[in-house]
Amino acid sequence: NAGVTQTPKFQVLKTGQSMTLQCAQDMNHEYMSWYRQDPGMGLRLIHYSVGAGITDQGEVPNGYNVSRSTTEDFPLRLLSAAPSQTSVYFCASSSPSVGEKLFFGSGTQLSVL
Amino acid sequence: DAKTTQPNSMESNEEEPVHLPCNHSTISGTDYIHWYRQLPSQGPEYVIHGLTSNVNNRMASLAIAEDRKSSTLILHRATLRDAAVYYCIPTNTGNQFYFGTGTSLTVIP
């Protein structure tokens, strides 16, 4: 199993550009979530999903959209990138079947100029 | 969400035990106490979690106070690979984890 796969690993955007961060998991986990981590800070929850077709907002949802059309995929869309969105983005999955432990991807380093 | 208080940083000598404290005085009765750690340049990884009783696994032990307002993560013999930021997270859901700033553990050879 690959676990949680995030692409790309690095991305540079110009202010105002849009892009999608990809996240896929092959563990058949019901729950998926997106976090951002700014330098020297802990992770902050952006959006989460409890299953296909169901998403909800976390602590810092503004400027981001998500959708969950399949169990495996949970893409994060930046609508109009801003320098304040420069961060490392982590995707995670979990399931009651594994004690609701979070499994994280390796992260995407995003820089917005 | 329960607020947590953890020391910003701690140091330990290699091969000695480490006790990482966490205060969560506003924890609800249904919150599990989760601990994760984040090694440099990696995503967080699960360490241990528990509800009321002390818990042990191959990585660590978790000691939970009787009133559940605090807990302690115990690494029995710190190694250099244990140098990381450790997060204490009370939560009763499997999909909403609110990380604080954690404790940065330095292991001294």
Interface residues (C-beta under 8 A of the other chain):
Chain A: Y31 M32 S33 Y35 M41 G42 L43 R44 L45 Y48 S49 V50 G58 E59 F90 A92 S94 S95 P96 G99 E100 K101 L102 F103 F104 G105 S106 G107
Chain B: Y32 Y36 Q42 G43 P44 E45 Y46 H49 V85 Y87 T93 G94 N95 Q96 F97 Y98 F99 G100 T101 G102
